Amino acid sequence: MRRVVAAALTMVLLSACQSTTTELTERQKAEIEESVKRAASEYIDLWFAQDDMEAYMSRHSDWAGTPWGFGSLNALRSYTEQYWERWDFEVGEAGEMEVMVLGPDAAAVNWTTTYVRIDTAGDRQERTVSFAHVWVREDGQWQLLLAKQA
């Protein structure tokens, strides 16, 4: 069921992002790709830095409640606060990002990140995780609309 909902939402998003008058030029696509990579990298840096909750939360679109499926941005904030209290990151870095420009105000980003984290009990974990995000430009700013961790 989740795959059907995700596929339906993706199709709606793709159809909504289609330009009604003109195709994007290669230069426009490259500019969008770079700006989305920059926004996604800044978002990742905020997560690993764990020191600016307001900046981290400001990167989330509230169109769908929350990109991570928490139901609301307040629920996401609460989860993030608890996570940051429990875990400290020794290392956190994102790999090369692949960007698919969906339209002038939307793009999908895929990458793998590797991190080492330590919890308050001293438990040390090293993980590699893949992510997929859909970013949309709202009021001139790139916002995270949908997020999936594999």
PEBELWO-V338010 format. One record per residue. RES is the residue in one letter. SS is DSSP state (hx for helix, st for strand, lp for the rest). BURIAL is # if it has 24 or more other ideal C-beta (glycine too) atoms within 12 Angstrom, else .. D_LAST is the distance of its C-alpha to the last C-alpha in Angstrom with 1 decimal. Layout:
res->[RES RES]
ss->[SS SS]
burial->[BURIAL BURIAL]
d_last->[D_LAST D_LAST]
This chain:
res->[M R R V V A A A L T M V L L S A C Q S T T T E L T E R Q K A E I E E S V K R A A S E Y I D L W F A Q D D M E A Y M S R H S D W A G T P W G F G S L N A L R S Y T E Q Y W E R W D F E V G E A G E M E V M V L G P D A A A V N W T T T Y V R I D T A G D R Q E R T V S F A H V W V R E D G Q W Q L L L A K Q A]
ss->[lp hx hx hx hx hx hx hx hx hx hx hx hx hx hx hx hx lp lp lp lp lp lp lp lp hx hx hx hx hx hx hx hx hx hx hx hx hx hx hx hx hx hx hx hx hx hx hx hx lp lp lp hx hx hx hx hx hx lp st lp lp lp lp lp lp lp lp lp lp lp lp hx hx hx hx hx hx hx hx hx hx hx hx hx hx st st st st st st st st lp lp lp st st st st st st lp lp st st st st st st st st st st st st st st lp lp lp lp st st st st st st st st st st st st st st st lp lp st st st st st st st st st lp]
burial->[. . . . . . . . . . . . # . . . # . . . . . . . . . . . . . . # # . # # # . # # # # # # . # # # . # . . # . . # # . # # # # . # . # # # . . . . # . . # . . . # . . . # . . # # # . . # . # . . # . # # # # # # # # # # # # # . # . # . # . . . . . . . . . . . . . # # # # # # # . . . . # # # # # # # . .]
d_last->[17.1 13.9 13.3 17.0 16.9 14.1 16.1 19.2 18.2 17.1 20.4 22.3 20.8 21.6 25.0 25.7 24.9 27.4 30.4 33.5 36.0 34.8 32.1 30.5 32.1 30.2 31.3 30.0 26.6 26.6 27.6 24.9 22.3 23.8 24.1 20.4 19.4 21.8 20.6 16.9 18.3 20.6 18.0 16.0 19.4 20.3 17.4 18.3 22.0 21.9 25.4 25.5 24.1 26.1 24.8 21.1 21.7 23.7 20.8 19.4 20.8 22.1 22.5 20.0 20.6 17.6 14.6 12.4 14.2 16.7 19.6 21.5 21.5 23.6 21.1 18.5 21.3 22.2 18.7 18.5 22.1 21.5 18.4 20.6 23.5 21.8 19.9 21.4 19.6 21.6 19.6 16.9 16.4 14.3 14.7 16.2 15.1 15.4 17.0 18.1 21.1 21.4 24.7 26.9 24.9 21.3 18.6 15.0 13.3 10.6 10.4 9.4 11.0 12.8 14.7 17.3 18.0 21.0 21.7 25.1 26.0 25.5 22.4 20.7 17.1 15.6 11.8 9.8 6.4 5.2 6.1 8.1 11.2 14.5 17.5 21.0 24.3 26.2 29.7 29.2 26.1 22.5 20.5 16.8 16.9 13.4 10.0 6.5 3.8 0.0]
